[in-house]
Amino acid sequence: MEKKDNSPLKISSISELHQILNVSKPLHPLISLVDNRAMSVNKEMLNRNFVLNFYKISYKFSENGKMGYGQGYYDFNEGGMMFTAPNQILSTEENAEYHGYTLFIHPDFIRNYSLAKNIKKYGFFSYDTNEALHLSDKEKKLIVGLLDNIQGELNTAIDDISQDVIISYIEVLLNYSNRFYKRQFITRKSVSSDLLSKMEYLLNTYFDEEETLNKGLPTVEFLASELNLSPHYLSDMLRNLTGQNAQQHIHEKLIEKAKEYLTTTNLSVAEVAYQLGFEHSQSFNKLFKKKTHTTPLIFKQSFN
C-alpha cells in the first residue's frame, strides 16, 4: 500500500496559489488581493498543511471553525484579522467558512523598501500570536477602505509610482493593525512560545545581532542546545511539522538575510559572505544559487 504524503505543500508563487484557489490570475505577480467568496479550494487541500512563500494578511468575518497555525491554531470564531509570514505552517478545516479579503505580498515586492526590514518588527506575524485581531465597526471600515485602495491601485495601469503607492497603503494598514493589537492585548498575558517560535527567535537574533561575525554560521547543534533538545530530535520534529529539517530552516533564514544585505547595503558579495559567517565566498555563492537559482551578484544588480 502506497504511503500517504503528509508533508506540507509548499506554495512558492502567488500565481500558483491562485490556481489552487481557482481564482483568476493575479494582476501583479508579487501582490494580490482576493475576495474569499470567489475561492473554491480543491478537496485534496482541505485538512492538509501548507506553507506559503509570502506574507498573508486576511480580514475575515462570519466565521466558524479554526485555521491551523504552527503547533496551534488561529481562533476565528468571531472573525477578525490574521497575519502570517513566509514559511509558517497553515492548514484549513473542511467545515470552516471564511468570508472577507486576503492580501498576499511576496517578500520581493517590498525588498527595495524600508518595509522589508520594518515588517519584522510587527509581532503579530509571529507564531507567538494565535488569536485573531478583532475589530470594532469603525476599525473594520478603516481596514476595508485601505484594502479597497490597494485593489483600486492594482486595477489601474501599472506605472513607476504604483509600487510606491501600494507600499504606502500596506505600511498604513500595518501601523493601524499594530495600534489595534496593542489595544486588544493590553491586558493579555504573554502566551508561552512553542518550539517553532523559539527557534525562529533564536535565528532572527543570531543574524540580526551579527553573531555570525564571531561565531560563524549557526548550526543545528547550537539550536538544539539552546532548545534543550538533541539535534536528531529537533530535525525530526521540524520535518514532521514543516517538511524541512533544521539545516534547511537555517539556510532559509540565511538566504533571507543575504538578500537584505545585497539590496540594502553597499557591501560586495564577498563582504556579504563574510558578514554571514562564510569562510569562503565561493561556498556562499554556491548555496545562494542553489536556493534562488541565481547568483548573488546578479540578484544584487537586479535591484540597482
Order of alpha helices (4+ residues) and beta strands (2+ residues): beta-alpha-beta-beta-beta-beta-beta-beta-beta-beta-alpha-alpha-alpha-alpha-alpha-alpha-alpha-alpha-alpha-alpha-alpha
